[in-house]
Amino acid sequence: MSKRSNIPIKAAIGIHVQAPGPVGPAFAEIVALIRAAKTQAYQAVNTALVDLYWQVGEYISQKLAGAEWGDGVVAQLASHLAETQPGLRGFTRANLFRMRQFYETYRDDEKVAPLVRQLPWTHNLIILSQSKRAEEREFYLRAAAREEWTKRELERQFGLALFERVVLTPAKVSPAVRQSHPQALSVFKDAYLLEFLDLPVFAQRSRSASGAAGSAQKLPDRTRT
């Protein structure tokens, strides 16, 4: 019985085997390019979809405002789209009225209107339905876009009343600071908001607030004679 050869099979039949090189980093770069392209494609599709909903909402709003349509026509439109566009989702009667509300809510707000295109439609619906004021809508639009919140995380932040805690809850300012620097409260409140949004102005305003507090502590007590 002959001994088994230790020569690799590929070498025995004359196939040249090349040792693996440092391809890991190169492959990682390709994967990163693919992921970046997917993200850009998703963002482009999302922007186009939100733009579409905006335009549909605008059209319906104008028809209803001009008394050309009644609410029943919107229901007919939903039925027509369901029949002529099989497989198309999101154009029920309720959603068509949401598109109208979406457009009418943001149409006159040039500062906020561009923000809605940065978020998925579901996020916009959550913010639209759960916010009680314009400032709250803007807060969550900016925060959700910047932090890239998922739908679940956005709902969680509403449940935690983040806007109320960060913006509406008065900061703790000592009576001495309140008396000598009435503007300190608004400065502190702005600082908390800017810190949360990670805006560059935060550092400057924080220093201003700290300076105001420090100056108040150094003021001489003139109530005594």
Sequence and secondary structure as in RCSB ss.txt:
>XXXX:A:sequence
MSKRSNIPIKAAIGIHVQAPGPVGPAFAEIVALIRAAKTQAYQAVNTALVDLYWQVGEYISQKLAGAEWGDGVVA
QLASHLAETQPGLRGFTRANLFRMRQFYETYRDDEKVAPLVRQLPWTHNLIILSQSKRAEEREFYLRAAAREEWT
KRELERQFGLALFERVVLTPAKVSPAVRQSHPQALSVFKDAYLLEFLDLPVFAQRSRSASGAAGSAQKLPDRTRT
>XXXX:A:secstr
      S HHHHTT       S HHHHHHHHHHHHHHHHHHHHHHHHHHHHHHHHHHHHHHHHHHTTS  HHHHH
HHHHHHHHHSTT  S SHHHHHHHHHHHHHHTT TTTHHHHTTS HHHHHHHHHH  SHHHHHHHHHHHHHHT  
HHHHHHHHHTTHHIIIIIS     HHHHHH TTHHHHHHHHHHHHHHT THHHHHHHHHHHHHHHHHHS  TT  
